[in-house]
Amino acid sequence: MRNVLSLVLTGLLGWGCAQPPQQRVSFPLVGRGVAAGTFTARGWEVTLTTARLGLGPAYFCVTQADKPELCETPLVEWAATATLDALSPVDQPLGEITGISGEIRSVQFDYAITWFNTQQEPSATAAAPDGHSAVLAGTARKDGNIIHFHASVDVLPYSQGQRAVLGMPVSATVDTQTARMVGLVDPSTWFAQVNFDALLATPGDGGPPPSPQEIFVELGPGSSAHNALVLQLTVNQRPAFVAEPAP
Amino acid sequence: MKRSPGVVLLFAGVALGCTGTSNGSSTSSGGTATGRVQLFLEAEENVTAGLVPGTADENIKDGWTVTYSRFLVNIGDFEATQSANAAGHLHAHEYRVLNLQALPASGYVWETFENVDANQAWDRVSYALDRATAASIRDPGVDQADYDRMVQNGYSLYVEGSITNPAGMACPRGTSCVARTQVDFRWGFDTGTRFSDCGPEEGVLGFSVTAGGTTAVKPTLHGDHWWFTTYAHDVSERRAQWLANCDLNGDGEVTTAELEQTVAADVFDTAIYNLSGAPAGAINTALDFARTATRTLGHFQGDGECEGMQILH
């Protein structure tokens, strides 16, 4: 009886202590967009001709996404920035992720504009397309109206020392068997809250806008359309990060 | 096979020790040090006092005054365990419908636990706000009509109030601004959330019991999260203009239907708001924003955080 008991206890202790040791890991990060096409956004048919996205740096944490302040040291990180063609469905090398093995539960990242504690104000990195987080261009069509738009989108960190995206859930295990991580983006989802109707010219008497119209619009910071794009990029339609093991 | 009486008694003893009771006691780890735990429910001061405009951290920055006239919750399922002692378990199962504006000044005693182990920390603490049911206990501070509203609608939280500003404007969907000095709201939420891994502002998670004494443990509900501009609470501002901009029919009241009809991008300026740390799903509408706020109200010992959150409904 005593021998059986000691065997059981030894097994239990062995299981409890035999957690895999943490190991240094390093693997590439690639980005991937989607092929250009036409999509619908709040009743408008939208076709993008340009969607360049500045991404990074990114810090992957073991803590939950809604407690970013608890992630003082990330498990793995991509301490660089890169430009991604979001209309290209092919893999695009972005850089190298390094750190130690473990379970990722969240990520904090910037869109190529950083505001570290050492910086006086938000600053665009070299990878920010034209100095912005994203450059988007295309046309939106509805009821004969055509809006040619261009957007220089700036996604700024909320305050010094923080990332633009404070915390996003990610579920991934990274170890020495991880071949790479893929960052997936779909720029069509960024337009879900853009109100193209409000961009049409309206007469001063409050009547309906003249139709049809063909206009050229810059969706710059301060506009409601720019606001809608930033909300999607930071809250609702952020990149998906997927860790892939070696085949 | 018939169980022997000895086996039946053993199972009964284990069951009592493992599940605890509403006057729960814990199994000591071997030492004899125990104490009493009094479980209080606290409401942040702004639940009764509201929020005023100003420049201080906890003021409303855009000129509005927030006043609550009703603040009902269905709260319960408090649980505390010990990492260092698997047998340690405190559990107050019942849910109670409470009026947070009618809590006693000396504190609302939710439960009392006697003979609680004082040798090891109670480092895993959780409780829940969940949908009221007929099993929810009506606190005497809640009138029958309010209780029935909570139960019949399955609300976890019901709040009434108004925002006022003598120079207030309402700009539905960000355009066509009109003068609006008061906007009322009456919102019921059926979100269910468990707040876990709760701890004080400083120190380790949970609480430790004073041997031979009484330890106060205080789950705390905050009342200002609908006015936050970011989920990073330590740097958030408080603003209320977004609510005025949701008054789509201009009648001076914003209903949950109007919240649902309001696209988030139309009322949350990203130059002011960063909602990227939203703990529960997308924020496509103002209703998503308001519902998400209810999932962040649970705190501990005042401003201490609950680091875990589980969506029950």
Interface residues (C-beta under 8 A of the other chain):
Chain A: T63 Q64 A65 D66 K67 P68 E69 L70 V155 L156 P157 Y158 S159 Q162 A164 V165 L166 G167 M168 A192 Q193 V194 N195 A198 P221 G222 S224 N227 A228 V230 L231 Q232 T234 V235 N236 R238
Chain B: R173 G174 T175 T230 Y231 A232 D234 V235 V263 A264 A265 D266 F268 D269 T270 A271 N274 L275 S276 G277 A278 P279 A282 I283 N284 T296 E305 E307 G308 M309
